[in-house]
Amino acid sequence: MLKKFLTVVLPLLLPALLYILYMVLTQGRPKLREAPWGPIALAGVALVAVVLVTVRVMSGVEPGTEIQMPRYEDGRVVPSRPRD
C-alpha cells in the first residue's frame, strides 16, 4: 500500500501541491479557479511515468523472473525474493 502511494499517488499530486504551496507563499491565498490545471495534471502524469520507469529499471530483477512471495517460517517473516 505504501509503495502504491509513493510511486503513483504522491507523484501525481506533487505538482499541484507544489503549485498551491508556491501560491500561498507568494500571494497569501491561492486562486484555485485560475490555476493552470491542465499543465499541472500533465506534469503529474509525466512524473508518475518517470517514477514507474525508474522503479522498474532500478529493481535489479530481469523481466519474467519468478518471485517467491513473503512467508511465515519458524516464527519469523521471510521477505520476498527472486526464485533460484
C-alpha positions in Angstrom: 0.0 0.0 0.0 2.8 2.4 0.9 4.6 1.5 -2.4 1.5 2.4 -4.4 1.2 5.7 -2.5 4.9 6.6 -3.1 5.0 5.5 -6.7 1.6 6.7 -8.0 -0.4 8.9 -5.7 2.4 11.2 -4.4 4.0 11.9 -7.8 0.5 12.5 -9.3 -0.4 15.1 -6.6 3.1 16.6 -6.1 2.9 19.2 -8.9 -0.5 20.5 -7.6 0.8 20.6 -4.0 3.9 22.5 -5.0 1.8 25.0 -7.1 -0.5 25.6 -4.2 2.4 26.0 -1.8 4.1 28.4 -4.1 0.9 30.5 -4.5 0.4 30.6 -0.7 3.9 31.7 -0.1 3.8 34.4 -2.8 0.2 35.7 -2.8 -1.2 34.6 0.5 -4.3 32.9 -0.7 -4.2 30.9 -4.0 -6.9 31.5 -6.6 -7.5 27.8 -7.4 -10.1 28.5 -10.2 -7.4 30.4 -12.2 -4.8 27.7 -11.8 -3.3 26.1 -14.9 -4.8 22.6 -14.0 -4.1 21.1 -17.5 -0.3 21.6 -17.3 -0.3 20.6 -13.6 -2.1 17.4 -14.4 0.2 16.7 -17.3 3.2 17.2 -15.1 1.8 14.8 -12.5 1.2 12.1 -15.2 4.7 12.6 -16.5 6.2 12.4 -13.0 4.3 9.1 -12.4 5.7 7.7 -15.6 9.2 8.7 -14.7 8.9 7.2 -11.2 7.4 3.9 -12.5 10.1 3.6 -15.2 12.8 4.4 -12.6 11.5 1.8 -10.2 11.3 -0.8 -12.9 14.9 -0.1 -14.2 16.4 0.1 -10.7 14.7 -3.0 -9.3 17.6 -5.3 -10.4 15.2 -8.1 -11.4 15.1 -9.3 -15.0 11.7 -9.4 -16.8 9.9 -12.7 -16.4 11.7 -13.6 -13.2 9.6 -15.6 -10.8 9.2 -14.0 -7.4 8.8 -16.0 -4.2 6.2 -14.4 -2.0 6.9 -13.5 1.6 6.1 -16.3 4.0 6.0 -17.0 7.7 8.7 -19.6 8.6 9.9 -20.7 12.1 8.3 -17.8 13.8 9.5 -15.0 11.6 8.6 -13.4 8.2 10.9 -14.3 5.3 10.8 -11.4 2.8 10.0 -12.0 -0.9 12.9 -12.6 -3.3 13.5 -13.9 -6.8 13.4 -17.7 -7.1 16.6 -19.5 -7.8 
